[in-house]
């Protein structure tokens, strides 16, 4: 970053969050924000475009609905592990960057432990779906490990605010996915795709790891040497992992519950019906990631009036997103999943509305992170999880695919209302830090991370759903 970029330019603009004069706010910051957001969104669009337009349609066509439904469920297991723990390590790493702590091999140790746990989870998942070939076990475990590394790896570019490098990182993943699916497509006559499906994804995940290993600074010696702050770093990661785990489970629970209570074909139908909505919901990842990066630099509070305006603005955005994704679904599904069009078309409105409210609640959660202690993340996601399973399971048992569609919509509306209420209550008040002490504000506050998703959905881009934010922890509270 040059000195020109960091030099404040005085003007008479007001801070829209407080109404106060901001003589130091600059056009350069807005320009940089827009550029970073565009690079971040472009990386997401590239990866998800390749995944949803090229990789998944080809894989489904080659494998059939039943086997592909099982694969989607296995990918969901990977997404849960990555969105919960790798994303938590990602944003925790951003925390310590503000404190000048020497991390040494602390995060590598954590990733090694999570990778080992991931291998065990992979084996259990493959057994659960009824596949018992050794290739399935090895492939699923390898895909799990490399995806964990990829989810964590993009923090190298976030730390440097190098969103162009971030974009290239996901181009590597996308190109690797294409190579993998092409390899499987032309080897279909010689290979059993039910055993070798993971090849379509693992090449891209490995390519991302190689790129960040050669270019970045994360995976460097000392690999497994503890720093004097090891305990603090692990506590930071685990505090975030708890909240992310709940969110990731819920984000992927629809497929797992349908597989357990209905059938693998039902997984394929519901996933396809909600596909465009989920793709739009994934935009919360780059948007919220950039928003929180700039909120971390904003030392003033956020007024209740601003939060109220934001809620109504987001509701307007939600209506636009819902209408837009429904119209896009008619075109997209007809083009790429024509044989499923008649089965999925009646579900478009409900599924897209459910994903729109997910998008809205994720954005409100990022604002709440600026207003309230990160313990609220665990509280909100805990309530969300209880309500989701309490509603979804009986709905699926009674109405199958229609049941999960209505359940997702109802629970995401509830979540948006809950987060908005907390935000209104906390707006304009001092924010407590990580230790729970009251009265920490401004420079003293901690800005926690929240990603959904997304999480990154389907084991492709995981920033899923509550994992889109960064902590700014005060040294004084340490």
C-alpha positions in Angstrom: 0.0 0.0 0.0 1.4 3.4 -0.9 1.6 6.4 1.2 -0.9 8.1 -1.1 -3.5 5.4 -0.4 -3.1 5.8 3.3 -3.0 9.6 3.5 -6.4 10.9 4.6 -8.1 13.5 2.5 -10.3 15.9 4.5 -13.8 16.5 3.5 -17.1 17.5 5.0 -18.9 14.2 4.4 -20.8 12.6 7.3 -20.5 9.1 8.6 -23.8 7.5 7.7 -23.7 5.3 10.8 -23.5 8.2 13.3 -24.1 11.4 11.5 -20.8 12.8 12.8 -18.4 14.7 10.6 -15.6 12.6 9.2 -12.8 14.9 8.1 -10.5 11.9 7.5 -12.7 9.8 5.3 -11.4 9.6 1.8 -12.5 8.6 -1.7 -9.4 6.4 -1.9 -10.9 4.1 0.8 -14.2 3.8 -1.1 -12.4 3.1 -4.3 -10.2 0.4 -2.7 -13.2 -1.1 -1.0 -15.0 -1.4 -4.4 -12.0 -2.9 -6.1 -11.4 -5.4 -3.3 -15.1 -6.4 -3.3 -15.1 -6.9 -7.1 -12.0 -9.1 -6.9 -13.5 -11.1 -4.1 -16.9 -11.5 -5.9 -15.1 -12.4 -9.1 -13.2 -15.2 -7.4 -16.5 -16.6 -6.0 -18.3 -16.3 -9.3 -15.5 -18.0 -11.1 -15.4 -21.0 -8.7 -19.1 -21.4 -8.3 -19.8 -20.9 -12.0 -17.4 -23.7 -12.9 -18.8 -25.9 -10.2 -22.5 -25.4 -10.9 -22.3 -25.0 -14.7 -19.5 -27.5 -15.6 -18.5 -29.9 -12.8 -21.8 -30.8 -11.1 -24.0 -31.2 -14.2 -21.4 -33.5 -15.8 -20.9 -35.5 -12.7 -24.7 -36.0 -12.2 -25.2 -37.0 -15.8 -22.4 -39.6 -15.5 -23.4 -41.0 -12.1 -27.2 -40.7 -12.0 -29.5 -39.1 -9.4 -29.1 -41.7 -6.7 -25.3 -41.8 -6.6 -25.0 -38.1 -7.1 -27.3 -37.4 -4.2 -25.0 -39.5 -2.0 -22.0 -37.5 -3.3 -23.7 -34.2 -2.5 -24.2 -35.5 1.1 -20.5 -36.4 1.4 -19.6 -33.0 0.1 -21.8 -31.5 2.8 -19.8 -33.4 5.4 -16.6 -31.8 4.0 -18.3 -28.4 4.0 -19.3 -28.7 7.7 -15.7 -29.6 8.8 -14.2 -26.8 6.7 -16.7 -24.1 7.5 -16.5 -24.9 11.1 -12.8 -25.3 11.8 -10.7 -24.2 8.8 -12.7 -20.9 8.5 -12.3 -20.4 12.3 -8.5 -20.7 12.0 -8.6 -18.4 9.0 -10.3 -15.5 10.9 -8.5 -16.2 14.1 -5.2 -15.8 12.2 -6.5 -12.3 11.2 -7.0 -11.5 14.9 -3.4 -12.1 15.9 -2.2 -10.0 12.9 -3.6 -6.9 14.7 -1.7 -7.8 17.9 1.8 -8.5 16.4 1.9 -11.9 18.0 4.4 -14.4 16.7 2.3 -17.4 15.6 5.2 -19.7 14.6 3.6 -23.1 14.0 0.4 -22.7 16.2 -2.0 -22.7 13.3 -0.3 -25.5 11.5 -0.6 -27.7 14.6 -4.3 -26.9 14.8 -4.8 -27.7 11.1 -2.9 -31.0 11.5 -5.2 -32.0 14.3 -8.3 -31.0 12.4 -7.1 -32.8 9.3 -6.6 -36.0 11.3 -10.1 -35.6 12.7 -11.4 -34.9 9.2 -9.9 -38.2 8.0 -11.8 -40.1 10.7 -15.0 -38.2 9.9 -14.5 -39.0 6.2 -14.3 -42.7 7.0 -17.4 -42.6 9.1 -19.3 -40.7 6.4 -18.4 -43.2 3.7 -19.5 -46.1 5.9 -22.7 -44.2 6.7 -23.7 -43.9 3.1 -23.0 -47.6 2.5 -19.9 -47.4 0.3 -17.1 -49.7 1.4 -14.5 -49.6 -1.4 -10.9 -48.6 -0.3 -10.8 -46.0 -3.1 -13.8 -44.3 -1.6 -12.1 -44.0 1.8 -8.8 -42.8 0.4 -10.4 -40.3 -2.0 -12.8 -38.8 0.6 -10.0 -38.4 3.2 -7.7 -36.8 0.7 -10.4 -34.4 -0.5 -11.2 -33.5 3.1 -7.6 -32.7 3.9 -6.9 -30.5 0.9 -10.2 -28.7 1.2 -9.4 -27.8 4.8 -6.0 -26.4 3.7 -7.7 -24.4 0.9 -10.3 -22.9 3.3 -7.6 -21.7 5.6 -5.1 -20.8 2.8 -6.9 -17.7 1.5 -6.2 -15.9 4.7 -2.7 -15.3 3.3 -4.3 -12.9 0.8 -6.8 -11.4 3.3 -3.9 -10.5 5.6 -2.2 -8.6 2.9 -5.4 -7.1 1.5 -4.3 -8.7 -1.7 -7.7 -9.5 -3.3 -6.2 -9.8 -6.7 -4.1 -12.7 -5.4 -7.3 -13.9 -3.7 -9.0 -14.0 -7.1 -6.1 -15.8 -8.7 -6.2 -18.3 -5.9 -9.7 -19.3 -6.8 -9.0 -19.3 -10.5 -6.4 -22.1 -9.7 -9.1 -24.0 -7.9 -11.6 -23.6 -10.8 -9.0 -24.7 -13.4 -8.2 -27.7 -11.3 -11.9 -28.6 -11.0 -12.2 -28.4 -14.8 -9.1 -30.6 -15.3 -10.5 -33.1 -12.9 -13.9 -33.4 -14.4 -12.5 -33.6 -17.9 -10.2 -36.4 -16.8 -13.1 -38.3 -15.3 -15.4 -37.7 -18.3 -12.9 -39.2 -20.7 -12.1 -42.1 -18.3 -15.7 -43.0 -17.6 -15.5 -46.2 -19.6 -12.5 -47.4 -17.6 -13.3 -46.0 -14.1 -16.2 -46.5 -11.8 -17.3 -42.9 -11.1 -19.0 -43.9 -7.9 -15.5 -44.8 -6.6 -13.5 -42.0 -8.4 -15.9 -39.0 -8.2 -13.6 -37.2 -5.8 -11.0 -36.7 -8.5 -13.1 -34.0 -10.1 -12.5 -31.8 -7.0 -9.3 -32.8 -5.4 -7.1 -31.6 -8.3 -8.5 -28.0 -7.8 -8.0 -28.2 -4.0 -4.4 -29.4 -4.3 -3.7 -26.7 -6.9 -4.8 -24.0 -4.5 -2.5 -25.4 -1.8 0.5 -25.6 -4.1 -0.2 -22.0 -5.2 -0.4 -20.5 -1.7 2.6 -22.7 -0.6 4.8 -21.3 -3.3 3.6 -17.7 -3.2 2.4 -17.1 0.3 3.8 -17.1 3.8 1.4 -19.3 5.7 2.9 -22.7 5.2 6.5 -21.9 6.2 8.9 -23.2 8.9 8.7 -23.6 11.8 5.7 -25.9 10.8 4.9 -27.3 14.2 6.7 -25.1 16.8 4.6 -23.6 19.4 4.7 -19.9 20.2 4.4 -18.3 23.6 0.8 -17.4 22.6 -0.2 -20.9 21.6 -2.9 -21.2 24.3 -4.5 -17.9 23.4 -4.5 -18.7 19.7 -6.2 -22.1 20.3 -8.8 -20.4 22.5 -9.5 -17.9 19.8 -10.0 -20.6 17.2 -12.2 -22.7 19.3 -14.4 -19.8 20.3 -15.1 -19.2 16.7 -15.4 -22.8 15.8 -18.3 -23.4 18.1 -20.4 -20.7 16.4 -19.4 -21.8 12.9 -20.1 -25.5 13.6 -23.7 -24.8 14.3 -24.1 -22.6 11.3 -22.3 -25.1 9.0 -24.4 -28.0 10.2 -27.6 -26.2 9.5 -26.4 -24.9 6.1 -25.9 -28.5 5.0 -28.4 -30.3 7.1 -31.1 -30.2 4.5 -29.3 -32.8 2.3 -28.2 -34.9 5.2 -31.8 -35.1 6.7 -33.3 -35.8 3.3 -30.8 -38.6 2.7 -31.5 -40.1 6.1 -35.3 -39.6 6.1 -36.3 -39.7 2.4 -33.9 -40.8 -0.3 -30.7 -39.8 -2.2 -32.9 -38.8 -5.2 -34.8 -36.3 -3.0 -31.4 -34.8 -2.1 -30.7 -34.2 -5.8 -34.2 -32.7 -6.4 -34.1 -30.3 -3.5 -30.5 -29.3 -4.1 -31.3 -28.5 -7.7 -34.4 -26.5 -6.8 -32.5 -24.3 -4.4 -29.3 -24.1 -6.5 -29.6 -20.6 -7.8 -30.8 -19.3 -4.5 -27.8 -20.9 -2.7 -25.4 -19.4 -5.3 -26.7 -15.9 -4.6 -26.6 -16.6 -0.8 -22.9 -17.3 -1.2 -22.3 -13.7 -2.1 -22.5 -13.0 1.6 -19.0 -14.5 1.9 -17.0 -11.9 -0.2 -19.4 -9.0 0.7 -19.3 -9.6 4.4 -15.6 -10.3 4.4 -14.8 -6.9 2.8 -17.4 -5.1 5.0 -15.9 -6.4 8.2 -12.4 -5.6 7.1 -13.4 -2.0 6.8 -15.6 -2.0 9.9 -12.6 -3.1 11.8 -11.0 0.2 11.0 -14.1 2.2 11.9 -13.6 3.4 15.5 -17.0 5.0 16.0 -20.2 3.4 17.1 -23.3 2.5 14.9 -26.5 4.3 15.7 -30.0 2.7 16.1 -31.3 4.9 13.3 -28.7 3.5 11.0 -29.5 -0.1 12.0 -33.3 0.6 11.4 -32.6 2.0 7.9 -30.3 -0.9 7.1 -33.0 -3.5 8.1 -35.6 -1.9 5.8 -32.9 -1.6 3.0 -32.0 -5.2 3.4 -35.7 -6.3 3.2 -35.9 -4.4 -0.1 -32.8 -6.2 -1.3 -34.3 -9.5 -0.2 -37.4 -8.9 -2.4 -35.2 -8.1 -5.4 -33.0 -11.2 -4.7 -36.0 -13.4 -4.4 -37.6 -12.3 -7.6 -34.3 -12.3 -9.5 -33.3 -15.8 -8.3 -36.7 -17.3 -9.1 -36.5 -15.9 -12.7 -32.9 -17.1 -13.0 -33.9 -20.5 -11.8 -36.4 -21.0 -14.6 -33.6 -20.4 -17.1 -30.7 -22.0 -15.4 -32.4 -25.2 -14.4 -33.9 -25.6 -17.9 -30.5 -25.2 -19.5 -28.4 -27.4 -17.2 -30.9 -29.7 -15.4 -33.7 -30.0 -18.0 -34.7 -33.5 -16.9 -35.3 -32.3 -13.4 -37.2 -29.1 -14.4 -40.7 -30.4 -13.9 -39.8 -31.8 -10.4 -38.0 -28.7 -9.2 -40.0 -25.8 -10.8 -42.9 -25.8 -8.2 -40.2 -25.3 -5.4 -38.4 -22.3 -6.9 -40.2 -19.5 -5.1 -40.1 -21.1 -1.6 -36.4 -22.3 -2.0 -35.2 -18.9 -3.4 -37.1 -17.0 -0.7 -35.4 -19.1 2.0 -32.0 -18.4 0.6 -32.7 -14.7 0.3 -33.5 -14.5 4.0 -30.3 -16.5 4.8 -28.4 -13.8 2.8 -30.1 -11.0 4.8 -29.5 -12.6 8.2 -25.8 -13.2 7.4 -25.3 -9.5 6.6 -27.1 -8.4 9.8 -24.8 -10.8 11.7 -21.8 -8.9 10.5 -23.3 -5.6 11.7 -24.1 -7.2 15.0 -20.4 -8.3 15.4 -19.5 -4.6 15.4 -22.1 -4.0 18.1 -22.0 -6.9 20.5 -19.7 -9.4 22.1 -18.9 -12.5 20.0 -20.8 -14.7 22.6 -23.9 -13.5 20.9 -22.8 -15.5 17.8 -23.0 -18.8 19.8 -26.2 -17.7 21.4 -27.9 -16.8 18.1 -26.6 -19.9 16.3 -27.6 -22.1 19.2 -31.2 -20.9 19.1 -31.1 -21.1 15.3 -30.0 -24.8 15.5 -32.6 -25.8 18.0 -35.4 -24.1 16.1 -34.2 -25.5 12.8 -34.1 -29.2 13.8 -37.3 -28.8 15.8 -39.1 -27.6 12.7 -37.3 -29.4 9.9 -37.4 -33.0 11.1 -41.2 -33.2 11.6 -41.8 -31.3 8.4 -39.6 -33.7 6.4 -41.4 -36.7 7.9 -44.8 -35.2 7.1 -44.2 -33.5 3.7 -40.7 -34.7 2.6 -39.2 -32.3 0.1 -41.9 -29.7 0.5 -41.5 -30.0 4.2 -37.8 -29.1 4.2 -38.4 -26.2 1.7 -41.0 -24.6 4.0 -38.9 -25.3 7.1 -35.8 -23.5 5.7 -37.9 -20.5 4.7 -39.6 -20.2 8.1 -36.4 -20.7 10.1 -34.4 -18.2 8.1 -37.1 -15.6 8.5 -37.0 -16.2 12.2 -33.2 -15.9 12.2 -33.3 -12.5 10.4 -35.9 -11.2 12.8 -33.8 -12.4 15.8 -30.5 -10.9 14.6 -32.3 -7.6 13.7 -33.8 -7.4 17.2 -30.4 -8.0 18.9 -28.8 -5.4 16.6 -31.5 -2.8 17.5 -31.0 -3.5 21.2 -27.2 -3.2 21.0 -27.0 -0.2 18.6 -25.6 3.0 20.2 -24.4 1.1 23.3 -20.8 0.3 24.4 -19.5 -3.0 23.1 -18.0 -5.6 25.5 -14.7 -7.3 24.5 -13.9 -11.0 24.2 -13.3 -11.3 27.9 -16.9 -10.2 28.6 -15.9 -6.9 30.3 -18.4 -4.2 29.8 -17.6 -0.8 28.6 -15.0 -1.7 25.9 -15.6 0.6 23.0 -13.8 2.0 20.0 -10.2 1.0 20.0 -10.8 -1.4 22.9 -13.5 -3.5 21.2 -13.2 -6.9 19.5 -14.8 -7.4 16.2 -15.7 -11.1 15.8 -15.9 -13.2 12.8 -19.1 -14.7 11.3 -19.2 -16.7 8.1 -22.2 -18.9 6.7 -21.6 -20.4 5.1 -20.5 -20.7 3.6 -20.5 -20.9 4.4 -19.3 -22.0 1.6 -21.7 -24.5 0.4 -21.1 -27.9 -1.0 -17.4 -28.2 -0.1 -16.5 -25.8 -3.0 -16.2 -22.3 -1.5 -16.4 -22.3 2.1 -16.8 -19.3 3.7 -20.5 -20.7 4.1 -22.4 -19.1 5.7 -21.2 -17.5 9.2 -17.6 -17.3 8.6 -17.3 -13.9 7.0 -15.7 -11.5 9.4 -12.5 -10.6 11.3 -11.7 -9.9 14.9 -10.0 -6.7 16.1 -9.0 -7.5 19.7 -7.6 -4.8 21.9 -4.1 -5.3 23.3 -5.1 -3.7 26.5 -7.7 -6.5 27.2 -5.0 -9.1 26.5 
